[in-house]
């Protein structure tokens, strides 16, 4: 799931789903990851990270860059 954070107040945020192509280099994002540990044979285990959510917090750098390129 890819989200964008929209501030309603400094404390409250709302989220909406966006397309992955929205993200660009320079965007500030928050990533939520879960780690699953699975047992293997014997005393061995494997840890598998799972991406849960990517939230776009700030894309202002990209917006400024696009405005500069337009001029």
C-alpha positions as CSV (number, residue, x, y, z in Angstrom):
1,X,0.0,0.0,0.0
2,X,1.3,3.4,-0.9
3,X,0.0,6.4,1.0
4,X,0.2,10.2,1.0
5,X,-0.1,12.0,4.4
6,X,-2.4,15.0,4.3
7,X,-2.2,17.2,7.5
8,X,-5.6,18.3,8.9
9,X,-4.1,19.7,12.1
10,X,-0.6,19.5,13.4
11,X,-1.6,16.3,15.3
12,X,-4.2,14.7,13.0
13,X,-3.4,13.2,9.6
14,X,-5.5,11.6,6.9
15,X,-4.1,9.1,4.3
16,X,-5.1,8.3,0.8
17,X,-3.8,5.6,-1.6
18,X,-1.6,6.8,-4.4
19,X,0.2,5.2,-7.3
20,X,3.9,4.1,-6.9
21,X,4.9,6.3,-9.8
22,X,4.1,9.4,-7.7
23,X,7.3,8.8,-5.7
24,X,10.4,10.6,-7.0
25,X,14.0,11.0,-5.9
26,X,14.2,13.6,-3.2
27,X,10.8,12.8,-1.6
28,X,10.6,12.4,2.1
29,X,8.9,9.1,3.0
30,X,8.1,7.0,6.0
31,X,8.4,3.3,5.7
32,X,6.7,0.6,7.8
33,X,8.4,-2.8,7.8
34,X,7.5,-6.0,9.6
35,X,10.0,-8.7,10.3
36,X,9.0,-12.4,10.2
37,X,11.2,-15.0,11.6
38,X,10.8,-18.6,10.4
39,X,12.4,-21.7,11.8
40,X,14.6,-23.8,9.6
41,X,16.0,-27.2,10.3
42,X,18.0,-27.6,13.5
43,X,18.7,-24.4,15.5
44,X,18.6,-22.1,12.5
45,X,16.2,-19.3,11.6
46,X,15.6,-17.0,8.7
47,X,14.4,-13.4,9.1
48,X,12.3,-12.0,6.2
49,X,11.5,-8.3,6.1
50,X,8.1,-7.4,4.7
51,X,7.3,-3.9,3.4
52,X,3.9,-2.8,4.8
53,X,3.4,0.8,4.0
54,X,5.3,3.7,2.2
55,X,3.9,7.1,3.2
56,X,4.9,10.2,1.2
57,X,5.5,12.9,3.9
58,X,6.9,15.7,1.8
59,X,7.5,16.2,-1.9
60,X,8.3,19.8,-1.8
61,X,11.9,19.4,-3.1
62,X,10.6,17.7,-6.2
63,X,8.0,20.5,-6.7
64,X,10.6,23.2,-6.4
65,X,12.8,21.4,-8.9
66,X,10.0,21.1,-11.4
67,X,9.2,24.8,-11.0
68,X,12.9,25.7,-11.6
69,X,13.0,23.5,-14.7
70,X,9.8,25.1,-16.1
71,X,11.4,28.6,-16.0
